[in-house]
Amino acid sequence: MLVSLYAENIALIKELNIDIGRGFTVLTGETGGGKSIIVDSMALLCGARGDKTLIRTGEDQASVEGVFDVSGKDDPDLAEFAGEDGLVSIYRRITSDGRSVCRINGRTVPVNRLKEIASKLLNIHGQQDTQSLSDPQTHIALLDIYAGDGAALGAYREQYAVYTSALAETERLQKLADEKMLRLDVLSFQINELENASVRAGEESELENERSVLVNYEKIYDNVRLALEELRGRDSALGKINKANDSLRRIEGVLAGSDDYIKRLESCVYEIEDIAGSLKDGIDLECESPEKRIDEIEERLSVISRLKRKYRTDDAGLAEQLTKLKQEKRELDLSDEYLADKRAELAGAEKELAARASVLRAKRRAAAAKLEKEIETCLASLDMPAVTFVTDFKDIAYCEDGADGVEFLISANKGELPRPIARIASGGELSRIMLAIKSAFVETDGVGTVVFDEIDVGISGKTSEMLGKKLRQLAEKGIQILCITHSAQIAGQADTHWRVSKMVKGERTYTHVKVLTEEERVEELARIMGGINVTEAVRRAAREALANGQKPTPRA
């Protein structure tokens, strides 16, 4: 139950703080007074889009908070947030820069979580919901809500995911099988091409280095030859160091430190020998003709470059590509076995899906039979005594909601065949049908507060009075009902009556909400009934409407 509502800076509302009682509450007032703004505030609590145009002119943010009494509700989600007093506070703030803040009992939550929790507490029914009843696509969801067995639908959807996964893989393998021979030819050619090329990771860099040496071989050879001559040729550095060492050996033991000098010079000899050997190796070619080897390298680099472009990778990636192609070829070679296995898996998944769809259909048909009776009984009490309400089932392809096509059909007149709601129901009939559905859902959806925004559209006179009685009966079942109405017959049925009006202070307009006394209710009902000129006769009619509305309603 919604205990209180606080709204700030929402459209014409500067600040609104109202306590809401149990039972049936109506909101009346002239068009444009702000009744729908209050509904918009409640919609924000339910997770509706936080449109910044809702923010009052001149302000940079707007907020709304609803406090709900969830005592006695056995719901783990609500228990997570409820305080020791059994209250849950839902808060929403929107800002002019498009941001939104959501809190439940002070804890910040995502808007989807706020929407999930609010859906268990508050249900808003507007004219758009009535119009949506004309769309058959909405009917199966309504039936499932009424059936109240989410387990069967959940089990079906779980298996549907398994089925669609197996179906997608089967179709993929079938496509491979259809293209198998062509693809195998392509794979065989590519594998042979890469195997014959046998490109190693880093090979391109090695070849480029070798080519650089060969292209400059003559220059390298001449300079290395000169260096070798200087290092160990006639009258070379190496010969002179050896002579110096021989001289030092002749005075070894005579000159202090001579042995150390000898060792250091010997070290120089080893270093020069090593350098000379390395230089000689560097100009010793394994090929007889550098020009021929350069041609071979160029040809090899051309092959590598072509393969890199073709497969869009580097030389290391060519080896990886070969591995992938071989794996794909192995899969294709075994694709017939894979396909057979997957077809068997798909058949099993479809068989299980059919079984779960059958269970879901049986529950839906049982719920539909019960729903039809309830709606016909309810509509009879809403001045549609000859109505026939039928749930039409059709077999459809498996989808996320099952294998059932569901559409509500109605015949409003005796002797007429039931037809789609959109084709025969007037606006007033749609309102009554939706109220009948909501009435049937009272004991299944568990929502404690229902808001009806102008449900009386297209209805007047006796029918309005009947609709008001139905709303009052819902309230007597423990559902808190809030209803925006332009009907005196409905307003007279309420336990509590609020008048919503707007007033101008200075240069600004404000929405004001007032709980009416009995005499004020008479005046408001008279205004609704009589318009501009309210006579005593109209007031007497208003008093009579209020008195009749407050009489105990017969048991439905």
Backbone torsions as a table, in degrees:
resi	resn	phi	psi	omega
1	MET	NA	136.4	177.1
2	LEU	-79.1	116.0	-175.9
3	VAL	-86.7	-42.9	-178.0
4	SER	-151.9	156.5	179.4
5	LEU	-134.6	128.6	176.9
6	TYR	-123.5	128.7	178.2
7	ALA	-133.8	142.5	-178.3
8	GLU	-139.5	130.2	174.0
9	ASN	61.2	36.4	175.9
10	ILE	-106.2	108.5	-179.1
11	ALA	53.1	-118.5	-178.9
12	LEU	-80.3	-8.3	-179.0
13	ILE	-83.4	117.0	171.9
14	LYS	-82.0	-51.2	176.0
15	GLU	-154.4	129.9	-179.5
16	LEU	-134.6	127.8	-179.6
17	ASN	-139.6	104.2	-175.4
18	ILE	-128.2	142.2	172.7
19	ASP	-94.7	139.2	-174.5
20	ILE	-119.3	128.0	-178.2
21	GLY	-90.8	177.1	177.1
22	ARG	-72.0	174.6	173.0
23	GLY	83.5	-145.4	-169.8
24	PHE	-111.4	117.6	179.8
25	THR	-119.1	133.8	176.0
26	VAL	-113.9	152.3	173.5
27	LEU	-121.4	123.6	176.8
28	THR	-126.1	171.2	179.7
29	GLY	152.9	164.9	-178.9
30	GLU	-66.7	154.5	177.9
31	THR	-58.6	133.1	-179.6
32	GLY	89.2	0.6	-178.0
33	GLY	-74.6	-23.1	177.8
34	GLY	123.6	10.6	-179.8
35	LYS	-61.0	-45.8	-178.8
36	SER	-68.1	-24.3	177.4
37	ILE	-65.5	-36.8	177.5
38	ILE	-64.8	-40.3	176.8
39	VAL	-64.9	-39.2	177.1
40	ASP	-61.1	-37.1	178.0
41	SER	-63.7	-43.3	177.8
42	MET	-65.8	-35.7	179.1
43	ALA	-63.3	-36.1	175.7
44	LEU	-59.7	-39.2	178.0
45	LEU	-63.5	-27.9	-178.5
46	CYS	-87.4	3.3	177.2
47	GLY	94.6	14.0	178.3
48	ALA	-62.8	159.4	-178.5
49	ARG	-57.1	129.1	-177.9
50	GLY	-83.3	72.1	-178.4
51	ASP	-67.1	125.8	-177.0
52	LYS	-67.1	-13.7	176.4
53	THR	-68.9	-13.6	175.5
54	LEU	-73.3	-19.8	-175.6
55	ILE	-71.5	133.4	-178.1
56	ARG	-58.1	139.6	-179.1
57	THR	-54.5	130.6	178.4
58	GLY	92.2	-7.9	-179.9
59	GLU	-106.0	156.4	-179.5
60	ASP	-106.1	-0.2	176.8
61	GLN	-158.4	160.5	176.2
62	ALA	-139.7	152.8	-178.4
63	SER	-146.0	157.2	176.5
64	VAL	-146.3	143.6	179.3
65	GLU	-139.5	132.2	175.6
66	GLY	-121.5	135.9	177.5
67	VAL	-109.3	126.9	-176.4
68	PHE	-118.0	141.8	173.7
69	ASP	-95.4	114.0	-178.2
70	VAL	-109.9	18.5	179.6
71	SER	-57.3	133.1	177.2
72	GLY	88.1	-7.3	178.8
73	LYS	-84.7	124.6	180.0
74	ASP	-96.1	80.3	-178.1
75	ASP	-139.4	120.2	-176.6
76	PRO	-62.0	-33.9	179.1
77	ASP	-64.9	-43.4	179.3
78	LEU	-70.6	-37.4	179.5
79	ALA	-62.9	-29.0	179.2
80	GLU	-61.3	-33.2	-174.2
81	PHE	-105.7	-24.1	-172.7
82	ALA	-64.4	139.9	175.2
83	GLY	-82.2	-179.1	-179.7
84	GLU	-63.4	-25.5	179.6
85	ASP	-83.4	1.4	178.5
86	GLY	78.3	13.9	-177.9
87	LEU	-102.9	145.1	174.6
88	VAL	-126.6	125.3	178.8
89	SER	-103.7	126.8	176.0
90	ILE	-113.2	126.4	-174.4
91	TYR	-127.0	139.2	177.8
92	ARG	-139.7	133.4	175.5
93	ARG	-128.5	134.6	174.8
94	ILE	-120.6	148.0	-177.8
95	THR	-120.5	162.5	-176.9
96	SER	-67.1	-17.8	177.6
97	ASP	-92.6	11.2	173.1
98	GLY	91.9	1.9	-179.9
99	ARG	-82.4	158.5	-179.8
100	SER	-140.2	135.9	177.4
101	VAL	-120.0	129.4	-180.0
102	CYS	-122.3	134.4	176.9
103	ARG	-137.3	143.2	173.3
104	ILE	-123.1	117.2	-174.5
105	ASN	48.5	43.2	175.8
106	GLY	85.0	-9.6	-178.6
107	ARG	-93.1	126.7	179.5
108	THR	-70.8	131.6	-178.2
109	VAL	-135.6	158.1	173.3
110	PRO	-67.0	157.6	-178.4
111	VAL	-63.0	-31.3	178.3
112	ASN	-65.6	-35.6	177.9
113	ARG	-70.5	-40.5	176.5
114	LEU	-59.5	-43.7	-179.5
115	LYS	-62.2	-40.5	-179.2
116	GLU	-63.0	-45.5	-179.3
117	ILE	-69.8	-44.3	-178.3
118	ALA	-62.3	-32.4	-179.0
119	SER	-64.3	-20.2	177.8
120	LYS	-85.8	-8.9	-173.4
121	LEU	-117.2	-34.0	-169.5
122	LEU	-140.4	132.7	178.2
123	ASN	-126.1	123.3	-179.8
124	ILE	-108.0	123.9	179.6
125	HIS	-114.9	114.4	180.0
126	GLY	-115.5	-177.3	-177.9
127	GLN	-62.3	-31.7	-179.7
128	GLN	-65.5	-31.5	177.6
129	ASP	-68.4	-38.6	177.2
130	THR	-62.3	-44.8	179.8
131	GLN	-64.5	-34.3	-179.1
132	SER	-65.3	-19.8	177.7
133	LEU	-62.8	-22.6	178.0
134	SER	-74.5	-12.5	-178.9
135	ASP	-95.0	111.5	-178.5
136	PRO	-57.8	-22.9	-179.2
137	GLN	-62.6	-22.3	-178.5
138	THR	-86.4	-13.5	-169.4
139	HIS	-69.9	-38.5	-177.3
140	ILE	-66.3	-35.5	178.0
141	ALA	-65.8	-40.3	177.8
142	LEU	-62.5	-43.2	179.9
143	LEU	-63.5	-40.9	179.9
144	ASP	-65.7	-37.1	176.6
145	ILE	-62.2	-43.9	-179.3
146	TYR	-65.6	-41.7	-179.8
147	ALA	-60.5	-32.6	174.1
148	GLY	63.6	22.6	179.3
149	ASP	-118.0	78.4	179.3
150	GLY	-66.6	-19.5	-177.5
151	ALA	-64.4	-43.1	-178.8
152	ALA	-66.8	-41.6	178.5
153	LEU	-67.5	-40.6	178.1
154	GLY	-62.6	-41.7	179.0
155	ALA	-64.6	-41.1	178.2
156	TYR	-62.7	-48.0	-177.3
157	ARG	-63.3	-34.5	177.5
158	GLU	-62.7	-44.6	179.4
159	GLN	-72.7	-30.5	178.0
160	TYR	-62.8	-37.3	177.1
161	ALA	-64.5	-40.4	177.3
162	VAL	-64.0	-44.0	-178.5
163	TYR	-63.6	-47.6	-178.0
164	THR	-65.8	-33.4	176.8
165	SER	-66.2	-44.7	178.6
166	ALA	-66.1	-37.3	179.3
167	LEU	-64.8	-44.4	-179.7
168	ALA	-62.8	-41.9	-179.6
169	GLU	-69.0	-38.1	177.5
170	THR	-63.1	-43.8	179.0
171	GLU	-64.3	-36.7	177.9
172	ARG	-64.5	-45.7	-179.5
173	LEU	-67.4	-35.4	177.9
174	GLN	-65.4	-39.7	177.3
175	LYS	-63.4	-40.8	177.0
176	LEU	-62.0	-40.9	-179.4
177	ALA	-64.4	-39.6	179.7
178	ASP	-64.2	-32.1	-177.3
179	GLU	-102.8	10.1	-168.6
180	LYS	-58.2	-53.1	-173.6
181	MET	-62.8	-44.6	178.9
182	LEU	-62.6	-44.6	-178.7
183	ARG	-66.8	-36.6	178.8
184	LEU	-63.7	-38.8	177.2
185	ASP	-61.2	-45.0	-179.9
186	VAL	-64.0	-45.1	-178.7
187	LEU	-62.8	-44.1	-179.5
188	SER	-60.2	-43.2	179.6
189	PHE	-63.2	-45.9	-177.3
190	GLN	-66.5	-40.6	179.4
191	ILE	-63.5	-46.4	178.4
192	ASN	-60.9	-41.2	-179.4
193	GLU	-60.5	-46.0	-177.9
194	LEU	-73.8	-37.3	178.2
195	GLU	-65.6	-42.8	179.6
196	ASN	-65.4	-37.8	178.7
197	ALA	-70.3	-38.1	176.3
198	SER	46.9	55.5	-178.6
199	VAL	-78.5	129.8	177.7
200	ARG	-94.0	151.3	173.8
201	ALA	-63.6	128.3	179.1
202	GLY	87.3	-4.2	-177.2
203	GLU	-63.6	-40.1	-177.9
204	GLU	-59.5	-44.2	-179.9
205	SER	-64.2	-40.6	179.3
206	GLU	-62.4	-43.3	-178.9
207	LEU	-65.7	-40.4	179.0
208	GLU	-63.2	-38.4	177.4
209	ASN	-65.6	-44.1	179.7
210	GLU	-62.9	-42.1	178.7
211	ARG	-61.7	-39.4	179.2
212	SER	-61.1	-40.1	178.7
213	VAL	-66.2	-45.1	-176.8
214	LEU	-66.4	-40.0	179.6
215	VAL	-61.6	-33.8	-177.6
216	ASN	-105.4	22.0	-172.0
217	TYR	-61.6	-43.6	-176.9
218	GLU	-60.4	-45.3	179.2
219	LYS	-65.4	-42.6	179.8
220	ILE	-64.1	-44.5	-177.1
221	TYR	-60.8	-47.0	-177.5
222	ASP	-60.9	-45.8	-176.8
223	ASN	-72.3	-36.9	177.7
224	VAL	-67.9	-39.0	178.6
225	ARG	-60.6	-43.0	177.8
226	LEU	-64.0	-41.0	-180.0
227	ALA	-63.2	-41.2	179.4
228	LEU	-64.6	-40.4	178.5
229	GLU	-59.1	-41.8	-179.8
230	GLU	-71.1	-29.7	-176.5
231	LEU	-81.5	-43.7	-175.7
232	ARG	-142.5	21.2	174.2
233	GLY	-84.8	-166.1	178.0
234	ARG	-64.9	134.9	-178.0
235	ASP	56.2	37.7	-177.3
236	SER	-90.7	174.4	178.3
237	ALA	-61.1	-37.3	-178.2
238	LEU	-68.0	-40.0	179.4
239	GLY	-65.6	-40.0	-179.7
240	LYS	-67.2	-38.3	178.4
241	ILE	-65.9	-39.5	178.8
242	ASN	-64.0	-39.2	177.4
243	LYS	-64.0	-41.9	179.3
244	ALA	-62.9	-37.9	-178.8
245	ASN	-68.4	-39.6	178.4
246	ASP	-61.4	-39.8	179.8
247	SER	-63.9	-42.1	-179.4
248	LEU	-68.4	-32.5	179.1
249	ARG	-65.1	-29.6	-179.0
250	ARG	-70.7	-19.4	178.8
251	ILE	-113.8	15.3	179.7
252	GLU	-63.9	131.6	-176.9
253	GLY	92.1	-14.1	179.0
254	VAL	-100.5	-46.9	179.2
255	LEU	-94.3	123.8	179.8
256	ALA	-61.3	130.9	177.0
257	GLY	86.2	0.5	-177.2
258	SER	-63.5	-35.6	179.8
259	ASP	-61.6	-35.0	179.1
260	ASP	-69.0	-40.1	178.7
261	TYR	-63.6	-40.0	-180.0
262	ILE	-60.3	-46.5	-179.7
263	LYS	-61.3	-41.2	-178.1
264	ARG	-67.3	-39.6	177.8
265	LEU	-68.4	-35.9	176.2
266	GLU	-62.8	-36.8	177.0
267	SER	-62.8	-39.6	177.7
268	CYS	-63.2	-38.7	179.1
269	VAL	-60.5	-48.0	179.4
270	TYR	-59.6	-41.6	-178.4
271	GLU	-65.0	-42.9	179.9
272	ILE	-66.4	-40.7	178.0
273	GLU	-60.7	-42.2	-179.0
274	ASP	-64.5	-45.4	179.7
275	ILE	-61.5	-43.9	-178.4
276	ALA	-63.9	-41.8	179.2
277	GLY	-63.1	-42.2	179.6
278	SER	-65.3	-40.5	179.2
279	LEU	-63.5	-41.2	-179.8
280	LYS	-64.4	-40.6	177.8
281	ASP	-61.9	-35.5	-177.7
282	GLY	-66.8	-21.9	-179.6
283	ILE	-109.7	1.1	175.1
284	ASP	-85.8	106.6	-177.9
285	LEU	-82.9	144.2	174.7
286	GLU	-81.8	-16.2	179.3
287	CYS	-105.1	151.9	179.4
288	GLU	-79.0	-28.9	-175.5
289	SER	-126.0	108.5	177.4
290	PRO	-58.1	-38.3	-177.8
291	GLU	-63.0	-41.9	178.8
292	LYS	-64.7	-40.4	-179.9
293	ARG	-66.4	-37.2	178.1
294	ILE	-61.7	-42.1	178.2
295	ASP	-61.5	-41.2	178.9
296	GLU	-63.0	-42.5	179.7
297	ILE	-63.7	-44.3	-179.3
298	GLU	-60.7	-42.0	179.5
299	GLU	-64.3	-41.2	179.5
300	ARG	-66.4	-43.3	178.7
301	LEU	-63.5	-34.1	177.8
302	SER	-65.2	-41.4	177.1
303	VAL	-62.0	-46.7	-179.4
304	ILE	-61.9	-43.8	-179.3
305	SER	-62.6	-41.8	179.9
306	ARG	-64.1	-43.8	179.7
307	LEU	-66.6	-37.0	177.1
308	LYS	-61.7	-43.8	178.7
309	ARG	-65.7	-42.8	-176.4
310	LYS	-63.7	-44.3	-175.6
311	TYR	-100.1	3.1	174.4
312	ARG	53.1	54.9	179.3
313	THR	-154.5	-179.4	176.8
314	ASP	-97.2	-175.5	-175.8
315	ASP	-65.3	-33.2	177.0
316	ALA	-67.6	-37.5	-179.1
317	GLY	-68.4	-21.4	179.1
318	LEU	-65.1	-38.9	177.7
319	ALA	-66.3	-39.0	178.1
320	GLU	-66.1	-39.6	178.6
321	GLN	-62.3	-39.1	178.1
322	LEU	-61.1	-41.6	178.7
323	THR	-62.4	-43.0	-179.8
324	LYS	-64.4	-42.2	-179.5
325	LEU	-65.1	-39.1	178.0
326	LYS	-65.3	-38.7	178.6
327	GLN	-64.9	-42.5	178.6
328	GLU	-63.4	-39.7	179.1
329	LYS	-64.1	-39.4	177.7
330	ARG	-62.3	-41.7	179.5
331	GLU	-63.7	-41.4	178.4
332	LEU	-65.5	-40.1	178.4
333	ASP	-60.4	-30.9	-179.1
334	LEU	-102.6	7.2	-172.5
335	SER	-62.1	-33.4	178.6
336	ASP	-61.7	-40.8	177.9
337	GLU	-68.1	-44.9	178.1
338	TYR	-58.4	-45.8	-177.8
339	LEU	-62.5	-42.6	178.6
340	ALA	-62.1	-43.7	178.8
341	ASP	-63.3	-42.8	-177.3
342	LYS	-69.3	-35.8	176.2
343	ARG	-62.5	-40.1	177.6
344	ALA	-65.1	-41.4	178.0
345	GLU	-63.4	-41.5	179.3
346	LEU	-64.1	-41.3	179.4
347	ALA	-61.8	-41.5	177.8
348	GLY	-65.1	-41.9	179.6
349	ALA	-65.1	-38.4	179.9
350	GLU	-69.2	-37.7	178.5
351	LYS	-61.9	-44.2	178.6
352	GLU	-67.5	-37.8	178.5
353	LEU	-63.2	-42.3	179.1
354	ALA	-61.0	-39.3	179.6
355	ALA	-64.2	-43.8	-179.4
356	ARG	-70.6	-34.9	176.4
357	ALA	-64.5	-36.7	178.8
358	SER	-65.2	-42.2	177.2
359	VAL	-62.2	-44.2	179.9
360	LEU	-63.3	-41.7	-180.0
361	ARG	-63.6	-42.1	-179.7
362	ALA	-61.7	-42.0	179.0
363	LYS	-66.6	-38.7	178.9
364	ARG	-66.1	-41.9	-178.8
365	ARG	-65.7	-39.5	178.1
366	ALA	-64.7	-42.9	179.0
367	ALA	-66.0	-38.8	-178.8
368	ALA	-63.2	-41.3	179.2
369	ALA	-60.9	-41.6	178.9
370	LYS	-69.6	-41.7	-179.4
371	LEU	-62.9	-40.9	-179.6
372	GLU	-58.7	-44.1	-180.0
373	LYS	-65.1	-44.2	-178.7
374	GLU	-62.8	-43.3	-177.6
375	ILE	-68.5	-40.4	178.4
376	GLU	-63.3	-40.7	177.8
377	THR	-64.1	-44.1	-179.3
378	CYS	-65.3	-43.1	-178.5
379	LEU	-68.2	-30.9	175.7
380	ALA	-62.1	-37.0	178.3
381	SER	-76.9	-8.3	178.5
382	LEU	-109.5	31.8	174.5
383	ASP	67.9	32.4	171.6
384	MET	-128.6	66.0	-170.9
385	PRO	-70.2	-24.0	-175.6
386	ALA	-99.6	13.2	-173.7
387	VAL	-70.5	143.8	170.3
388	THR	-122.5	124.8	-178.7
389	PHE	-116.0	124.9	-175.1
390	VAL	-129.5	139.4	172.0
391	THR	-100.2	113.1	-177.1
392	ASP	-92.8	121.5	179.0
393	PHE	-103.2	138.1	173.5
394	LYS	-132.9	144.8	174.6
395	ASP	-76.9	130.6	177.3
396	ILE	-131.0	169.8	176.8
397	ALA	-64.1	151.6	179.2
398	TYR	-55.4	133.1	173.8
399	CYS	-143.0	-176.3	-174.6
400	GLU	-62.7	-25.6	-178.1
401	ASP	-96.4	5.2	178.7
402	GLY	118.5	-156.9	179.4
403	ALA	-119.1	25.0	-177.0
404	ASP	-114.2	127.5	165.7
405	GLY	-94.5	125.7	-175.6
406	VAL	-122.4	130.9	174.9
407	GLU	-142.1	134.9	176.6
408	PHE	-83.0	128.8	177.0
409	LEU	-114.4	152.7	-177.9
410	ILE	-145.9	143.2	169.0
411	SER	-122.9	118.5	-177.5
412	ALA	-86.3	-14.0	-175.5
413	ASN	-129.3	143.4	-177.9
414	LYS	-60.7	136.8	177.4
415	GLY	90.3	-9.6	179.6
416	GLU	-95.4	139.5	177.7
417	LEU	-70.8	143.5	176.2
418	PRO	-61.3	135.8	-179.3
419	ARG	-131.5	167.1	178.6
420	PRO	-55.3	139.8	-177.2
421	ILE	-54.4	-41.8	-175.0
422	ALA	-62.7	-25.4	-174.0
423	ARG	-88.6	-21.6	-173.8
424	ILE	-127.5	-16.3	-174.0
425	ALA	-86.0	132.1	173.7
426	SER	-79.5	174.4	178.6
427	GLY	-59.7	-42.6	179.3
428	GLY	-65.7	-37.9	178.4
429	GLU	-68.4	-39.2	176.8
430	LEU	-59.2	-42.7	179.8
431	SER	-61.0	-42.6	-179.2
432	ARG	-70.1	-38.0	178.4
433	ILE	-63.7	-44.2	179.6
434	MET	-63.9	-40.5	177.3
435	LEU	-62.8	-39.0	178.5
436	ALA	-62.9	-40.9	178.3
437	ILE	-65.2	-46.1	178.4
438	LYS	-59.5	-39.8	179.9
439	SER	-63.5	-39.2	179.4
440	ALA	-68.5	-27.9	-176.8
441	PHE	-82.8	-9.6	-172.4
442	VAL	-51.3	-42.7	-173.9
443	GLU	-90.2	-2.1	-177.7
444	THR	-110.2	-34.3	-176.1
445	ASP	-86.0	-15.9	174.0
446	GLY	72.1	5.8	-179.8
447	VAL	-76.1	131.6	-174.4
448	GLY	-87.1	-19.6	-176.6
449	THR	-131.1	127.4	178.6
450	VAL	-124.3	130.0	179.0
451	VAL	-110.2	126.6	176.3
452	PHE	-110.8	118.6	-179.3
453	ASP	-100.1	101.4	177.3
454	GLU	55.1	54.3	178.5
455	ILE	-73.0	-11.2	-175.6
456	ASP	-88.0	8.9	-179.5
457	VAL	-58.7	128.8	177.7
458	GLY	81.6	8.2	-177.2
459	ILE	-123.7	143.4	176.4
460	SER	-153.1	173.9	173.5
461	GLY	58.7	-132.5	-175.1
462	LYS	-59.9	-38.2	-178.3
463	THR	-64.7	-37.7	177.2
464	SER	-61.9	-40.9	179.3
465	GLU	-63.5	-41.0	178.2
466	MET	-64.3	-40.4	179.3
467	LEU	-63.9	-40.8	177.3
468	GLY	-60.5	-41.2	178.8
469	LYS	-63.0	-37.9	179.1
470	LYS	-65.4	-41.4	176.5
471	LEU	-61.3	-39.8	179.9
472	ARG	-66.6	-37.7	177.1
473	GLN	-62.9	-39.3	176.1
474	LEU	-60.2	-43.1	179.4
475	ALA	-63.0	-36.6	-179.8
476	GLU	-69.8	-17.3	175.4
477	LYS	-83.5	2.0	177.3
478	GLY	102.3	3.8	178.5
479	ILE	-91.2	130.3	175.9
480	GLN	-79.3	121.1	-176.5
481	ILE	-112.7	127.6	170.3
482	LEU	-119.5	130.2	-174.1
483	CYS	-137.2	125.0	170.3
484	ILE	-87.7	126.4	-174.6
485	THR	-145.2	156.5	171.4
486	HIS	-114.3	13.8	-176.6
487	SER	-105.9	124.9	177.0
488	ALA	-67.3	-34.4	-179.7
489	GLN	-64.0	-37.9	177.6
490	ILE	-74.6	-46.0	-177.6
491	ALA	-59.6	-34.2	-179.3
492	GLY	-68.3	-16.6	-178.9
493	GLN	-82.7	-15.6	-168.9
494	ALA	-73.0	153.8	172.1
495	ASP	-77.1	-36.4	-178.4
496	THR	-131.7	141.4	-176.6
497	HIS	-127.3	121.0	174.4
498	TRP	-107.0	139.1	171.6
499	ARG	-107.6	127.7	179.5
500	VAL	-106.3	126.1	-178.3
501	SER	-140.9	168.3	175.7
502	LYS	-121.6	148.6	-179.2
503	MET	-137.6	156.1	-179.4
504	VAL	-110.5	125.6	174.1
505	LYS	-123.9	117.3	-177.0
506	GLY	65.6	-121.9	-179.0
507	GLU	-105.8	10.8	-175.8
508	ARG	-121.7	152.5	178.4
509	THR	-107.8	139.1	-176.1
510	TYR	-129.7	144.8	172.0
511	THR	-90.7	136.9	-178.2
512	HIS	-127.5	137.3	179.1
513	VAL	-120.9	131.3	-177.8
514	LYS	-132.9	133.7	173.2
515	VAL	-81.5	125.8	-172.3
516	LEU	-88.9	142.7	169.9
517	THR	-77.2	175.5	-178.6
518	GLU	-60.9	-44.6	179.8
519	GLU	-66.8	-38.3	177.4
520	GLU	-65.8	-33.1	176.3
521	ARG	-65.3	-40.3	177.5
522	VAL	-58.8	-45.9	-179.8
523	GLU	-63.4	-39.6	-179.6
524	GLU	-68.5	-42.4	177.4
525	LEU	-63.8	-38.5	178.6
526	ALA	-64.7	-39.1	177.9
527	ARG	-62.0	-42.7	-180.0
528	ILE	-64.9	-40.0	-176.6
529	MET	-78.1	-37.1	-171.0
530	GLY	-104.3	-13.8	-180.0
531	GLY	75.1	-134.8	-173.9
532	ILE	-69.3	-46.9	-176.1
533	ASN	-96.3	102.0	-179.6
534	VAL	-96.6	113.2	-179.3
535	THR	-98.7	171.0	177.7
536	GLU	-64.4	-33.9	178.7
537	ALA	-62.9	-39.7	178.3
538	VAL	-66.6	-39.5	178.7
539	ARG	-63.1	-39.8	178.7
540	ARG	-63.0	-40.8	178.4
541	ALA	-64.4	-36.4	179.2
542	ALA	-66.6	-41.8	178.3
543	ARG	-62.9	-40.1	-179.8
544	GLU	-65.8	-41.3	178.9
545	ALA	-62.4	-40.2	-179.8
546	LEU	-68.4	-42.1	-179.8
547	ALA	-64.0	-43.1	178.7
548	ASN	-65.4	-37.5	-178.6
549	GLY	-67.9	-26.3	-177.2
550	GLN	-89.7	-2.5	176.9
551	LYS	-69.4	148.3	178.9
552	PRO	-57.5	137.7	179.2
553	THR	-84.2	144.1	176.6
554	PRO	-67.0	151.8	179.7
555	ARG	-64.2	131.8	179.7
556	ALA	-77.1	NA	NA
